[in-house]
Amino acid sequence: IVSKEEQETVIMKIIMNDEFEKDRELPWWEIVVLRGHKMCLLRFHHSIGDGLSLVKVFDGIIQTTSSNRVESKVTAALMKRKMVMPSIPSMLQSTWDVLTLGVSQHDATTRFHPKQTKFKYSGSRKIVFFPKVSLSYIKELKSKSDSSFNDILTYAISQMIYNYNTSTQPSNTNQYQCRALLPMSLPRSSSSTLTNHFSMVSADISACRSFKTRKERLQDIVQTTTKLKSSPTAYIQLWFQNNLLSKLPAFLGKQTAFDIFSR
């Protein structure tokens, strides 16, 4: 006997892995209504559903029960953010970090992050249901720790990866290097409707380091994200990916992207 939740999981997996037609003339999004299950699924092409573009889409279609427009606080905050002019040494260091990331030393091989040296199909998308965590609880943690919402989520991911690695490879875990590509949103104007003005920045999120307390792990992550926000790395990465990477031959562009993401 298959439960209703298991049936819905199978249905969602099939629908979410169904590709859009390449010659499709309809909008690159669709709403799938499953009347028998009282479910409504929204599917977006990656070009729309990635990053801040999807936030702008929801800004345009979501309303309250009183028919008032709902505008994301994320886009409003980004429009107010100002770029701080970096120093020349900081510019040079960030440029070097971006250009050499694809040839830098690989992170240590762990059960969570096996080393990959060639292209590999990642497989079909999987449906995962995470335990529900109260938004008010996360906000309370944010306020009491003097950190950001993203810092709390990054801390949780860092701690989970650390717990997994220590349970599967307990020896010398603290010596591993474990980086992540963090999407950093950049200041944007109100006219950049569906522009994904963000770039992926490499950072060590301390997922393979032990700390005496969990508060120390969070403080370490706050230091990392604070440094990234004041660094020009995200801007330089965005410039290279838009002006250089996009002009490379397809095979070289794919290899470069693979080299970066495999670190």
Secondary structure, 3 states (H helix, E strand, C coil): CCCHHHHHHHHHHHHHCCCCCCCCCCCCEEEEEEHHHCEEEEEECHHHHCHHHHHHHHHHHCECCCCCECCCHHHHHHHHCCCCCCCHHHHHHHHHHHHHHHHCCCCCCCCCCCCCCCCCCCCCCCCCCCCCCCHHHHHHHHHHHCCCHHHHHHHHHHHHHHHHHHHHCCCCHHHCCCEEEEEEECCCCCCCCCCCCEEEEEEECCCCCCCCCHHHHHHHHHHHHHHHHCCCHHHHHHHHHHHCHHHCCHHHHHHHHHHHHCC
